[in-house]
Amino acid sequence: MRDYLALGPAPSDEHCAQVGSDNYDEQSRKECQVFIAQLRRQFGTEPILNRLSVKTFPHDFGSYREVVIYYDSDDQESVDYALNMESELPNNWDKESLCHLKR
């Protein structure tokens, strides 16, 4: 069965766009896409049964976005890949991500 793990909108020790702030939509989309690119640099391209994506979630103050890793819960390799990614998430932006975010 298809499922996902939420990985966050950005590395855990970094500030990110806040729901309700000016320019949230544009900034959060950009941060999530940059985070996906960083995760692919760190972990490589996802296996066929896994997929990194941006997912929107409802919140009292408006919708927010996070990066998620989809996996197939019936396939142990797919589950292991997602769990490994979740446990090894970066704490900070790498140099390439910082360059993209400054543009």
Backbone torsions as a table, in degrees:
resi	resn	phi	psi	omega
1	MET	NA	141.7	-180.0
2	ARG	-75.0	131.3	178.3
3	ASP	-145.9	178.9	179.4
4	TYR	-148.9	159.6	170.4
5	LEU	-118.4	133.2	175.4
6	ALA	-80.5	129.9	-176.6
7	LEU	-106.3	-8.4	-178.8
8	GLY	102.8	169.6	-179.2
9	PRO	-87.7	-13.5	-174.7
10	ALA	-165.0	169.1	174.2
11	PRO	-55.2	148.1	-169.2
12	SER	-60.5	-31.2	-178.0
13	ASP	-94.5	9.6	-177.7
14	GLU	-106.9	149.0	173.6
15	HIS	-74.9	150.3	177.4
16	CYS	-141.4	169.0	179.4
17	ALA	-57.4	141.6	-178.3
18	GLN	-108.6	137.1	178.3
19	VAL	-53.2	133.5	178.5
20	GLY	91.4	-12.5	179.7
21	SER	-79.2	158.7	176.6
22	ASP	-57.4	137.4	174.9
23	ASN	67.0	21.5	-178.3
24	TYR	-57.6	-48.2	-175.2
25	ASP	-55.8	-53.4	-178.1
26	GLU	-64.4	-46.3	-176.7
27	GLN	-66.4	-42.3	-178.2
28	SER	-67.7	-38.1	176.2
29	ARG	-60.5	-45.8	-179.1
30	LYS	-62.5	-48.0	-179.3
31	GLU	-60.0	-43.4	180.0
32	CYS	-64.1	-41.8	179.0
33	GLN	-65.7	-39.9	177.7
34	VAL	-66.0	-38.6	178.0
35	PHE	-63.9	-43.0	176.7
36	ILE	-59.6	-44.9	179.5
37	ALA	-61.6	-40.5	178.7
38	GLN	-64.9	-42.6	179.0
39	LEU	-62.9	-37.8	177.6
40	ARG	-67.7	-34.4	175.3
41	ARG	-65.8	-39.2	-177.1
42	GLN	-75.5	-43.8	-172.3
43	PHE	-106.0	-10.5	-174.4
44	GLY	85.7	174.3	178.4
45	THR	-64.5	140.0	-177.9
46	GLU	-62.6	146.0	171.5
47	PRO	-62.4	165.0	-173.5
48	ILE	-57.7	-32.1	-178.4
49	LEU	-90.0	1.9	178.4
50	ASN	-118.2	153.0	177.2
51	ARG	-155.5	129.1	172.0
52	LEU	-83.1	139.7	-178.9
53	SER	-156.6	167.9	173.9
54	VAL	-102.0	130.3	-179.8
55	LYS	-122.9	140.0	178.7
56	THR	-100.8	135.2	-178.6
57	PHE	-122.0	143.6	176.9
58	PRO	-75.6	150.2	178.8
59	HIS	-149.7	156.0	-179.8
60	ASP	-56.6	-32.2	-176.7
61	PHE	-98.1	8.0	-179.1
62	GLY	125.9	169.2	-179.2
63	SER	-73.3	149.3	175.9
64	TYR	-130.6	161.2	-177.5
65	ARG	-115.7	146.8	172.5
66	GLU	-143.2	156.3	171.1
67	VAL	-80.9	136.3	176.5
68	VAL	-127.0	155.3	172.0
69	ILE	-114.4	117.2	175.6
70	TYR	-82.3	147.0	178.6
71	TYR	-149.8	166.3	177.3
72	ASP	-103.2	111.4	-176.0
73	SER	-67.9	-12.0	176.9
74	ASP	-89.0	-3.8	-178.0
75	ASP	-119.9	112.0	-173.7
76	GLN	-61.7	-37.1	178.4
77	GLU	-64.1	-39.5	178.2
78	SER	-65.0	-43.2	177.7
79	VAL	-63.3	-46.8	-179.2
80	ASP	-60.1	-40.7	179.2
81	TYR	-61.1	-47.1	-179.0
82	ALA	-64.6	-43.8	-179.9
83	LEU	-66.1	-38.6	177.1
84	ASN	-63.4	-44.2	179.1
85	MET	-60.6	-46.5	-179.7
86	GLU	-59.3	-38.7	-176.7
87	SER	-80.1	-17.8	-176.7
88	GLU	-114.0	23.1	-179.1
89	LEU	-59.8	143.7	177.5
90	PRO	-70.9	150.7	176.7
91	ASN	-87.8	-24.4	-174.3
92	ASN	-135.5	160.4	173.0
93	TRP	-66.3	143.1	171.6
94	ASP	-84.5	174.4	-175.8
95	LYS	-59.7	-42.1	-179.1
96	GLU	-64.2	-41.0	177.8
97	SER	-62.8	-44.0	178.9
98	LEU	-59.1	-39.7	177.0
99	CYS	-62.3	-44.9	179.7
100	HIS	-64.3	-39.2	-178.3
101	LEU	-70.2	-27.2	-179.3
102	LYS	-79.4	-16.4	-179.7
103	ARG	-71.3	NA	NA
